[in-house]
Amino acid sequence: MSESHCPLCYSELEVREVAPCYDCGDDPAELVELAEGQHTYDEVEVLGARAVLCNFCQADFSSYDPTYFGRPLGAPVGRDMQLVRRISEPRASVDKFCPQCRRRLAFLRFVQAARASAAA
């Protein structure tokens, strides 16, 4: 976690406790849901990159605007999602967070990799 600035907007990053999901894990409510065992978590490959997503974010992934990931408008998002592995003992961890993008660093890196895959 040596990065000090967001890879997308270059704002200064903050450190915070997060749940395993790269997408929603920065939300403090997700830590409560993690402790209560409300979600399952999987590492998936999608859009040419890997991410850990909770079951809710996996189901909702196709609602993203494809242009956010460097895809053309109207391109399907998430249809290519492949399970890599189930996270058997999900735990809270520490990650950096961009207050401008409102995303944790793990998700920002995923978006960066997905955009690079789209550009290739």
C-alpha positions as CSV (number, residue, x, y, z in Angstrom):
1,M,0.0,0.0,0.0
2,S,2.7,2.5,-0.9
3,E,0.5,4.6,-3.1
4,S,-0.4,7.9,-1.7
5,H,-2.7,9.2,-4.5
6,C,-5.6,7.8,-6.4
7,P,-4.6,6.1,-9.7
8,L,-7.6,7.6,-11.4
9,C,-8.1,11.1,-10.2
10,Y,-4.8,11.6,-8.3
11,S,-6.5,12.8,-5.1
12,E,-4.7,12.0,-1.8
13,L,-5.8,8.6,-0.4
14,E,-7.0,8.0,3.2
15,V,-6.6,4.7,5.2
16,R,-9.6,2.9,6.5
17,E,-10.9,-0.5,7.6
18,V,-12.8,-2.3,4.9
19,A,-14.8,-5.4,4.2
20,P,-13.5,-7.8,1.6
21,C,-15.6,-6.6,-1.4
22,Y,-13.6,-4.3,-3.6
23,D,-16.9,-2.5,-4.7
24,C,-18.8,-1.9,-1.5
25,G,-16.3,-2.8,1.1
26,D,-15.4,0.8,1.9
27,D,-18.9,1.4,3.3
28,P,-18.7,1.2,7.1
29,A,-22.1,-0.6,7.1
30,E,-20.4,-3.4,5.2
31,L,-18.2,-4.1,8.2
32,V,-21.3,-4.7,10.2
33,E,-22.8,-7.0,7.5
34,L,-19.4,-8.8,7.4
35,A,-19.5,-9.4,11.1
36,E,-23.1,-10.7,10.8
37,G,-22.2,-13.0,7.9
38,Q,-24.7,-11.4,5.6
39,H,-22.6,-11.9,2.4
40,T,-20.5,-14.4,0.6
41,Y,-17.4,-13.2,-1.1
42,D,-15.7,-14.5,-4.3
43,E,-12.6,-13.6,-6.2
44,V,-13.8,-13.2,-9.8
45,E,-12.3,-12.4,-13.2
46,V,-14.3,-9.9,-15.1
47,L,-13.5,-7.3,-17.8
48,G,-10.0,-8.8,-18.1
49,A,-9.1,-8.1,-14.4
50,R,-9.7,-9.8,-11.0
51,A,-11.7,-8.5,-8.0
52,V,-13.2,-9.8,-4.8
53,L,-16.9,-9.1,-4.8
54,C,-19.7,-9.9,-2.4
55,N,-22.7,-11.8,-3.7
56,F,-24.8,-8.5,-3.9
57,C,-22.2,-6.7,-6.0
58,Q,-21.7,-9.7,-8.3
59,A,-25.5,-9.7,-9.0
60,D,-25.5,-5.9,-9.5
61,F,-22.3,-5.6,-11.5
62,S,-24.1,-5.5,-14.9
63,S,-25.7,-2.2,-13.8
64,Y,-22.4,-0.3,-14.3
65,D,-22.0,2.1,-17.2
66,P,-19.6,0.2,-19.5
67,T,-17.8,3.5,-20.3
68,Y,-16.5,3.6,-16.7
69,F,-14.4,0.5,-17.5
70,G,-13.3,1.8,-21.0
71,R,-15.9,-0.2,-22.9
72,P,-18.2,1.3,-25.5
73,L,-21.6,2.6,-24.5
74,G,-24.1,-0.3,-24.6
75,A,-21.4,-3.0,-24.2
76,P,-22.4,-5.8,-21.8
77,V,-20.7,-5.5,-18.4
78,G,-20.3,-8.6,-16.3
79,R,-21.4,-11.3,-18.7
80,D,-17.9,-12.6,-18.8
81,M,-17.6,-12.9,-15.0
82,Q,-15.8,-16.1,-14.0
83,L,-15.4,-17.5,-10.5
84,V,-11.8,-17.8,-9.5
85,R,-12.3,-18.9,-5.9
86,R,-14.6,-18.6,-2.9
87,I,-13.2,-16.5,0.0
88,S,-13.8,-19.1,2.8
89,E,-13.0,-17.0,5.8
90,P,-13.7,-13.4,4.9
91,R,-12.2,-10.8,7.2
92,A,-11.9,-7.1,7.5
93,S,-8.7,-5.5,6.4
94,V,-7.1,-2.1,5.9
95,D,-7.0,-0.4,2.5
96,K,-6.7,3.1,1.2
97,F,-9.7,5.1,0.0
98,C,-10.1,8.0,-2.4
99,P,-12.5,10.6,-1.0
100,Q,-13.0,12.1,-4.5
101,C,-13.9,8.8,-6.3
102,R,-15.4,7.4,-3.2
103,R,-13.8,4.0,-3.8
104,R,-11.2,1.8,-2.1
105,L,-7.8,1.4,-3.7
106,A,-8.4,-2.2,-4.6
107,F,-11.4,-1.3,-6.7
108,L,-9.5,1.7,-8.3
109,R,-6.7,-0.7,-9.3
110,F,-9.3,-3.1,-10.7
111,V,-10.9,-0.3,-12.8
112,Q,-7.4,0.7,-14.0
113,A,-6.7,-2.9,-15.1
114,A,-10.1,-3.2,-16.7
115,R,-9.5,0.0,-18.7
116,A,-6.1,-1.2,-19.8
117,S,-7.6,-4.5,-20.9
118,A,-10.3,-2.6,-22.9
119,A,-7.6,-0.5,-24.6
120,A,-5.4,-3.5,-25.6
